[in-house]
Amino acid sequence: MAKSDFIVLVDDGPDRRPASPAPRWKVAVIDDDLAVHSGTRFALQDYQLHGRRLELLFAKSAKEGRALLQAHPDIAVVLLDVVMENDAAGLDLVGYIRDELKNETTRIILRTGQPGQAPERRVIVDYDINDYKAKTELTADKLFTTITAALRSYEQLKRLVETRRGLEIIVEAASDIFDSGSLQRFSEGVLTQLSSLIDADCAGMLVLREESDNTDYRVLAGSGSYRDLATTEGRAAIGRDLGELIEKAFTERKHAFLDGRTLLYLRTASGREIVVLIDAQKHLSDTDRALVEVFCGRLAIAFDNISLYEQLQEANASLEERVKTRTRELSAANDRLQTQWSQLRNAAAFKSEVLGTVAHDLKNPLAVVLGRAEMLSNFLAVSPLPAEQAEAQIGHIRKAVNRLIGMVDSLIGDAMKDADDIVLRPETLDLARIVGEVVDANRTLAERKEQDIRLSIPSGITGWGDPDRLREALDNVVSNAVKYSPIKGEVLVEVANDAAGTTISVSDSGPGMSPEDESRLFGRFQRLSAKPTGGETSTGLGLHIVKRIVDLHGGAILVDKGPLGGARFSISLPAQRVT
């Protein structure tokens, strides 16, 4: 550079003009000639581009230049001298910037006072630089033009780098937050990715409104100073000022880029509305805004996908629960089958027991019938016929046949109770009428023994049950009372009713129950110590049948000492049907 081109810079003191809030362009001057520093400072002191002024940084050697570039990775332009510590110091620094620092955006302009030492064509081809100038060429106007072109190139490259970085973040987000397992985790991921996208630490919240005609909304996620607002609902929880901003975004249905604050509006295909609020201490560039809008463009679809994913998970959980329920039902059914199989085996064992009992108990009455019939046959050969003796034999035969009939009836009744395909046929019934009918049916037997059956029953008592089975049970109890009460004894039948149900008590005037009788009272083929007072027979099945019928109705049977001195059988039946 010619001596006449140098301008001495006079320091007039600090600049009194207000500083621009926009960040300054950083320009590094690396040259061992201090006059170049002063001349560059003077030539560019009033320089502005897009409202941004310059911040000039100086280094007097390649070594100082390395330290400067490490400390300021955001330097936009480097005005670099070629010859400093050695003839190739500047070219070596170019390699350091591009290869070691991996800085591809900083624009490098080589300036040399000895062009012949580094031919321009070879330098342009071999080194990643943007311009090569002789110091004598860079007058104030040409320096202005060169810096402007370099800054514009830097700005475009910076936007490309930011765009590439943003797109990489968006692609990573697709495999990160879009695969989140819940709406809340997904929302937290959105805030994290937005912060990364604009390359700034920021506080944010994501607010969801389920339906557009609904004024209620809730905060799905929060970050930074808004972290504690996560899962809260309504303006009261997030504050008046923020609430007004969010409601305004819901009303206007568009993005808003304010000073230091960004509001993003999304609407999903399912009718949900989302507002993302971001507080960032950074001015969002056009590139930042474009990237944010691209990122948000697919969020609405992602929100619906996450919602569908959650619904699918709920459906899977419901299906699993139904499978568990069905498995339990199948297990219960299998248990019932096992129980039924056990009952079948018990029924088979009972059949064998019954057959043995029948063979034993029916043999004696049949022998009596056969013997008495032979005696009647012998009487027919006698003349005259001994009518009185014949009538006595006929009476013995009649008693034996009656005994057989009673045994067969009892066996049939017990077999019906043990059959798996026999069920109750319940209905609402008139208990007063049924009890009365049973008592009337047993009066004939009582009159033969000169007994008195007294009945105490209020009118209009109703209940629930199978009338035939209840009639059978009551007949067994009343006939037993007649059977074991003495000649000219008494039998008392009482019926009481309350909210819990109905109690039917049958008291006899017999000898009562011994402790041994009470322990085996309701067993099969169990005969009591007391004997019938009129020569009646007993199979030992009647009370067993009574208990089975009462149990099937959900009732209970109690035996104690009655008011007539003998035993009292009390049958309690529930007021409502047992399911």
Secondary structure as UniProt FT lines:
FT   HELIX           3..5
FT   STRAND          25..30
FT   HELIX           34..43
FT   TURN            44..46
FT   STRAND          48..49
FT   TURN            50..51
FT   STRAND          52..59
FT   HELIX           62..71
FT   TURN            73..74
FT   STRAND          77..81
FT   TURN            87..88
FT   HELIX           89..95
FT   HELIX           96..100
FT   STRAND          107..112
FT   HELIX           115..117
FT   HELIX           120..126
FT   STRAND          131..134
FT   TURN            135..137
FT   HELIX           140..176
FT   HELIX           177..179
FT   HELIX           183..197
FT   TURN            198..199
FT   STRAND          202..209
FT   TURN            212..213
FT   STRAND          218..223
FT   HELIX           224..229
FT   TURN            230..231
FT   HELIX           234..238
FT   HELIX           240..252
FT   STRAND          256..258
FT   TURN            259..260
FT   STRAND          261..267
FT   TURN            269..270
FT   STRAND          273..280
FT   HELIX           286..297
FT   HELIX           299..361
FT   HELIX           363..380
FT   HELIX           387..418
FT   TURN            420..421
FT   STRAND          427..430
FT   HELIX           431..448
FT   TURN            449..450
FT   STRAND          452..456
FT   TURN            459..460
FT   STRAND          462..465
FT   HELIX           467..484
FT   TURN            487..488
FT   STRAND          490..498
FT   TURN            499..500
FT   STRAND          501..508
FT   HELIX           515..519
FT   TURN            520..522
FT   TURN            524..525
FT   TURN            533..534
FT   HELIX           542..552
FT   TURN            553..554
FT   STRAND          556..561
FT   TURN            563..564
FT   STRAND          567..574
//
